[in-house]
């Protein structure tokens, strides 16, 4: 389709990919170019259907009664990009097999070290996309989803206080990318100091 569109302006995909970087873009990637073409398209959709996508939860109780209602969530989605109409499968090695691998390794190391965290920790392997997707947000924002978790602090409900999303953790080369969205300066500082201590460079800044 792209070749058919570009040919009307005597262009090819290869020519676009070999263009020099534009003023507002750098490095290899996608570039915009105005084309004197009008396109009319139609698409026939099948009936929508509901699908249940399971998620897997692992819970580690906290040991400090004063912090028993401050839930730490370690979150990684396990669904990939699926299969396109031509049958090409996209296994999603870094979107998000790498995140699931890191989460499982964290759980394994904690178990081997017999770690006893002060706050309760909930591991979530989510099957419905990232935290930006409405399903995950709705799950984490609804207090009743956590009322069945064991709680050392009677009369209080457990709610997520800190969420660590492991996504695209295989990206960035040898450097670690940490993004807090401006909500976790103390956590960022802790992760920064531990990363430096381990001799791992950090890419980017707190945002």
C-alpha positions in Angstrom: 0.0 0.0 0.0 2.8 2.4 0.9 4.6 1.8 -2.4 1.4 2.4 -4.3 0.8 5.7 -2.5 4.4 6.9 -2.9 4.7 6.0 -6.5 2.1 8.7 -7.3 4.7 11.2 -6.1 7.5 9.3 -7.8 8.9 8.2 -4.5 9.9 4.8 -3.0 10.3 3.6 0.6 14.0 3.1 0.0 14.4 6.7 -1.0 12.6 7.8 2.2 14.7 5.7 4.4 17.9 7.1 2.9 17.0 10.7 3.4 19.1 12.9 5.5 17.8 13.7 9.0 15.3 16.5 9.1 15.9 19.5 11.3 13.5 18.4 14.1 14.4 14.7 13.9 17.6 12.8 14.5 18.9 9.3 14.0 17.4 6.5 12.0 13.6 6.1 12.2 10.4 7.5 10.7 10.3 10.8 8.9 7.3 12.9 7.8 6.9 14.3 4.3 3.9 16.0 2.7 2.4 14.2 -0.3 0.0 15.6 -2.8 -2.3 12.5 -2.5 -5.8 12.0 -1.4 -6.8 8.5 -0.2 -10.3 7.1 0.4 -10.4 3.9 2.4 -13.1 1.6 3.7 -12.8 -1.1 6.4 -15.3 -3.8 7.3 -15.1 -5.0 10.9 -16.5 -8.1 12.4 -18.6 -8.1 15.5 -16.8 -7.2 18.7 -16.4 -9.9 21.2 -15.2 -10.0 24.8 -12.1 -12.0 25.8 -10.9 -12.9 29.2 -7.2 -12.5 29.6 -5.8 -14.0 32.8 -3.3 -12.4 35.1 -1.1 -14.1 37.6 -0.6 -12.7 41.1 2.0 -13.5 43.7 1.8 -12.1 47.2 4.5 -11.6 49.8 3.2 -10.4 53.2 5.0 -7.6 55.0 6.5 -7.9 58.4 6.0 -4.4 59.8 2.5 -3.8 61.2 2.9 0.0 60.9 3.4 -0.4 57.1 1.1 -3.3 56.6 -1.4 -1.3 54.5 1.3 0.2 52.2 1.3 -2.2 49.3 4.2 -2.3 46.9 3.3 -3.6 43.4 5.8 -5.1 41.0 4.0 -5.0 37.6 4.9 -6.5 34.2 2.6 -7.3 31.3 3.2 -10.6 29.5 1.2 -10.1 26.3 3.2 -9.5 23.1 2.3 -7.8 19.9 0.5 -10.8 18.5 0.2 -11.8 14.9 -0.4 -9.6 11.9 -2.9 -10.4 9.1 -0.1 -11.9 7.0 0.7 -14.5 9.7 3.9 -12.9 10.9 4.3 -13.4 14.7 5.8 -10.8 16.9 6.8 -12.6 20.1 7.6 -9.4 22.0 11.1 -10.2 23.4 11.3 -6.7 24.8 7.6 -6.0 24.9 7.4 -7.6 27.3 9.3 -10.9 27.8 12.2 -9.0 29.3 10.0 -7.4 32.0 8.5 -10.7 33.0 12.0 -12.3 33.2 13.3 -9.5 35.5 10.2 -9.9 37.7 10.6 -13.6 38.0 14.3 -13.2 38.8 13.5 -10.6 41.5 11.1 -13.1 43.1 13.6 -15.9 42.9 16.4 -13.9 44.4 14.2 -12.7 47.2 13.2 -16.2 48.0 16.7 -17.5 47.9 17.8 -14.7 50.2 14.8 -15.3 52.4 14.0 -11.6 52.2 11.3 -10.5 54.7 10.1 -7.0 53.4 8.5 -4.6 55.8 5.8 -3.7 53.3 3.6 -6.3 51.6 4.6 -6.9 48.0 2.2 -8.0 45.1 3.8 -9.4 41.9 1.5 -9.0 38.9 2.0 -10.7 35.6 -0.7 -8.8 33.6 -2.3 -10.0 30.4 -4.0 -6.8 29.3 -1.3 -4.3 28.4 0.7 -1.7 30.3 -0.2 0.6 33.2 -1.3 3.2 30.6 -4.1 0.9 29.5 -7.5 1.3 31.2 -7.8 -2.3 32.4 -4.6 -2.2 34.5 -5.4 1.3 35.9 -8.9 0.2 36.9 -7.6 -2.9 38.7 -5.0 -1.0 40.7 -7.3 1.9 41.6 -10.1 -0.2 42.9 -9.5 -0.9 46.6 -11.8 -3.9 46.8 -9.4 -5.8 44.5 -7.0 -6.1 47.4 -9.4 -6.7 50.3 -8.7 -10.5 50.3 -5.0 -10.1 50.8 -3.7 -11.0 54.3 -3.2 -7.8 56.4 -1.3 -7.5 59.7 -3.1 -4.2 60.4 -6.7 -5.0 61.5 -9.4 -2.5 60.4 -7.5 -1.1 57.4 -7.5 -1.9 53.7 -4.4 -2.5 51.7 -3.9 -0.1 48.8 -1.0 0.3 46.3 1.4 3.0 47.5 4.3 2.2 45.1 4.1 0.6 41.7 7.2 -0.6 39.8 6.5 -1.2 36.2 9.0 -3.4 34.4 8.6 -2.6 30.8 11.1 -2.6 27.9 13.9 -3.4 30.4 16.0 -4.9 27.6 16.3 -1.4 25.9 18.8 1.3 26.6 22.0 -0.7 25.9 24.2 -1.0 29.0 22.5 1.9 30.8 19.4 1.8 33.1 16.5 4.0 32.3 14.5 5.1 35.3 11.3 7.2 34.9 9.2 8.3 37.9 6.7 10.6 36.2 7.5 13.1 39.0 5.8 11.0 41.7 8.6 9.2 43.4 11.7 11.4 44.2 12.7 9.3 47.2 12.3 6.0 45.2 14.3 7.5 42.3 17.1 8.6 44.7 17.2 5.1 46.2 17.3 3.4 42.8 19.9 5.8 41.6 22.2 5.2 44.5 21.9 1.4 44.2 22.5 1.6 40.5 25.6 3.6 40.9 26.8 1.3 43.7 26.4 -1.6 41.3 28.5 0.2 38.7 25.6 0.5 36.1 25.3 3.8 34.2 21.9 5.6 34.3 20.4 7.1 31.1 18.3 10.2 31.3 17.1 12.1 34.3 14.3 12.0 36.8 11.1 13.2 35.1 
